[in-house]
């Protein structure tokens, strides 16, 4: 009986400690280097969500990288200074031992004035479908997401999210902490 308990414990531990490596084939978008200047990438983008209680929160803090990868840090800050501190403490100071789940990482593509980015969303971890958010670039510091849809085409929603740029340095390094998209 003791051997069965030990075996089951080891089996469960090994299952929960496995990390999913995201392969390019898991995404609809194709990773390609971003060489353009349509958007500034020396910082992060965010949008401000008006909540039902009237409080405005900074949401969907995201960094875009020259290698075509994006990092979504979610958010919930009440000010840009608080968002900066959230990034510093949660994503930079602990960078030597990354604990970020694969759903924070994704790909982005800019084609003319259209931006698309794709990643897994933690609320959809069971089916493992990615979502693509798509919109238009208004200028080099602002873009407007107008639609999001599942990569399998099964769900499509209209969005109205205006993302703004904030210069920030150093932003998290996608080549050090990202062990899911290679």
Legacy VTK file of the C-alpha trace (Angstrom):
# vtk DataFile Version 3.0
C-alpha trace
ASCII
DATASET POLYDATA
POINTS 182 float
0.000 0.000 0.000
2.856 2.328 0.867
4.440 1.735 -2.560
1.144 2.596 -4.294
0.876 5.873 -2.396
4.485 6.783 -3.208
3.987 5.864 -6.876
0.754 7.887 -7.122
2.400 10.868 -5.431
5.379 10.762 -7.784
3.112 10.343 -10.791
0.962 13.339 -9.822
4.015 15.439 -9.046
5.535 14.691 -12.442
2.256 15.513 -14.211
1.890 18.872 -12.510
5.536 19.839 -12.949
5.514 19.355 -16.730
5.629 22.527 -18.765
4.013 22.852 -22.129
6.309 24.009 -24.879
4.290 26.089 -27.303
5.141 25.179 -30.847
4.617 27.563 -33.704
2.038 25.177 -35.136
-0.138 25.881 -32.078
-0.620 29.420 -33.369
-2.432 30.705 -36.412
-0.065 33.674 -36.666
3.458 33.024 -37.849
6.360 34.391 -35.885
8.425 36.855 -37.840
10.733 39.638 -36.726
9.166 43.055 -36.349
11.338 45.458 -38.318
8.837 48.259 -38.782
8.252 51.540 -37.027
4.451 51.549 -36.947
4.577 51.078 -33.154
7.157 52.004 -30.564
8.329 48.988 -28.617
10.697 50.507 -26.044
8.119 50.151 -23.280
4.680 48.669 -22.803
1.101 49.134 -23.955
-1.986 49.189 -21.765
-5.633 50.103 -21.900
-7.784 51.735 -19.251
-10.925 49.852 -18.285
-13.841 51.731 -16.766
-15.358 49.461 -14.131
-18.990 49.479 -13.050
-18.079 51.195 -9.768
-16.506 54.088 -11.701
-12.912 53.123 -10.933
-10.516 53.112 -13.881
-7.933 50.333 -13.955
-4.942 49.800 -16.178
-5.398 46.447 -17.921
-3.677 44.151 -20.418
-0.170 45.486 -19.914
1.778 44.069 -22.864
5.317 44.268 -24.196
6.097 43.746 -27.866
9.541 42.568 -28.981
11.540 42.758 -32.195
11.501 38.951 -32.440
7.713 38.977 -32.955
6.909 37.764 -29.448
4.641 39.504 -26.963
4.406 39.265 -23.193
1.051 39.962 -21.571
1.309 40.912 -17.924
-2.424 41.478 -17.423
-2.716 44.215 -14.795
-5.132 45.983 -12.525
-3.112 49.012 -11.485
-4.786 52.286 -10.572
-1.956 54.476 -11.907
0.916 54.250 -14.377
3.394 54.452 -11.513
1.684 51.466 -9.903
1.847 49.618 -13.238
5.578 50.378 -13.483
6.112 48.982 -9.994
4.013 45.911 -10.834
6.290 45.205 -13.805
9.487 45.860 -11.827
8.556 43.658 -8.875
6.608 40.904 -10.556
8.413 40.535 -13.838
11.907 41.971 -13.627
13.183 41.322 -10.106
12.148 37.665 -10.306
13.365 37.273 -13.897
16.311 35.049 -13.023
13.833 32.374 -11.921
10.918 32.790 -14.304
7.650 31.355 -13.126
5.511 32.689 -15.911
2.908 30.436 -17.360
2.828 29.873 -21.075
-0.441 31.807 -21.438
1.443 35.073 -20.875
3.428 34.631 -24.099
2.236 34.947 -27.660
2.968 36.256 -31.131
2.124 39.516 -32.854
2.083 40.633 -36.458
1.801 44.105 -37.913
0.714 44.413 -41.522
0.389 48.018 -42.637
-1.924 49.641 -40.102
-3.354 46.325 -38.841
-2.129 44.719 -35.633
-2.905 41.159 -34.575
-1.695 39.347 -31.525
-2.360 35.809 -30.422
-1.935 33.945 -27.170
-3.598 31.448 -24.901
-5.883 32.930 -22.290
-5.826 31.271 -18.891
-9.611 30.968 -18.813
-9.372 28.711 -21.857
-6.672 26.289 -20.684
-8.920 23.252 -21.036
-9.527 23.500 -24.776
-6.125 25.061 -25.496
-7.486 27.328 -28.222
-5.704 30.596 -28.714
-7.420 33.919 -29.154
-6.436 36.537 -31.687
-7.036 40.204 -30.949
-7.097 42.438 -33.997
-7.310 46.140 -34.606
-5.861 49.209 -36.269
-2.818 51.266 -35.466
-3.786 54.902 -34.919
-0.223 56.217 -34.513
3.114 54.933 -33.213
1.908 55.058 -29.580
-1.757 54.039 -29.882
-3.764 51.193 -31.344
-7.437 50.229 -31.238
-8.468 46.587 -30.794
-11.834 46.120 -32.478
-12.330 42.346 -32.472
-11.149 39.171 -30.765
-11.737 35.658 -31.988
-10.759 32.091 -31.309
-8.157 30.716 -33.621
-10.521 27.882 -34.580
-13.173 30.418 -35.641
-15.742 29.219 -33.105
-16.173 32.478 -31.204
-15.944 36.122 -32.274
-16.495 39.234 -30.133
-16.430 42.931 -30.874
-14.011 44.942 -28.773
-13.408 48.596 -28.161
-10.042 48.817 -26.434
-7.684 51.716 -27.024
-4.106 50.821 -26.064
-1.613 53.504 -25.135
2.168 53.371 -25.025
4.300 54.029 -21.962
8.064 54.197 -22.314
9.627 51.866 -19.784
13.101 50.528 -19.229
14.225 47.941 -18.695
11.283 45.935 -19.905
11.291 42.190 -19.290
13.579 40.292 -21.664
11.717 37.880 -23.947
14.837 35.836 -24.655
15.620 35.064 -20.995
12.274 34.335 -19.359
10.389 32.974 -22.315
10.952 29.256 -22.336
7.719 28.418 -24.138
8.025 30.032 -27.545
11.353 29.359 -29.199
LINES 1 183
182 0 1 2 3 4 5 6 7 8 9 10 11 12 13 14 15 16 17 18 19 20 21 22 23 24 25 26 27 28 29 30 31 32 33 34 35 36 37 38 39 40 41 42 43 44 45 46 47 48 49 50 51 52 53 54 55 56 57 58 59 60 61 62 63 64 65 66 67 68 69 70 71 72 73 74 75 76 77 78 79 80 81 82 83 84 85 86 87 88 89 90 91 92 93 94 95 96 97 98 99 100 101 102 103 104 105 106 107 108 109 110 111 112 113 114 115 116 117 118 119 120 121 122 123 124 125 126 127 128 129 130 131 132 133 134 135 136 137 138 139 140 141 142 143 144 145 146 147 148 149 150 151 152 153 154 155 156 157 158 159 160 161 162 163 164 165 166 167 168 169 170 171 172 173 174 175 176 177 178 179 180 181
